[in-house]
Amino acid sequence: TSPSTTPTISPVGSPPDVPTTRPSRSPVIDCPVTENDSPPTDLPPLVNGTTSDNIGLCTSGCNKKDENCQRGLECYETFVNGGPTTVPGCSGTPVPGFDYCVERPENYLWYEIKDLSGTNRTLKRCEGNCDQDINCEGDLKCFVRGGGPPNNGNLDPVPGCCGLGRKGTDYCYDPKDDPDYTFPPVSVPDESV
């Protein structure tokens, strides 16, 4: 039998006494991570073509500034060339180059700015477009996608982030989310003393 993916209110066993060397950051998020993945179909459909203020969920017409989206929504940018080919929290395929008002999901690839040179701005986790680690906040690193090996795909999954993002765009990520990351050794206090 395979393990259950649904949590139980009656877990079997107890937690180990020794901490794991591979802790998880958070529960797995169900989101598209490859070009062939589709968002769930039970989400609100995309609506195209408004130019008003107070634009609602999954509706296009915002101007990359969140002012004309309804309160609590942000403007999610798509591009004529490079995608993204999905819009977070919405069903359907976006019109390339149209921007949609959405509820910004945590850990979703988000195109923030084309060029950081000449600014003091840094990007948060899962935000792009970074060029180097210094463009990312704190201990975050710049995950370079596209180009030559080892990142030979323009839509390489970014560790710890959801979505496809924009082709060839580099995003900030937490290296602890990388499956190849080696955590420092965990010291367990000696209770025999």
Disulfide bonds with the S-S distance in Angstrom:
Cys31-Cys162 2.34
Cys58-Cys90 2.07
Cys62-Cys75 2.08
Cys69-Cys101 2.06
Cys126-Cys161 2.07
Cys130-Cys142 2.12
Cys136-Cys172 2.05
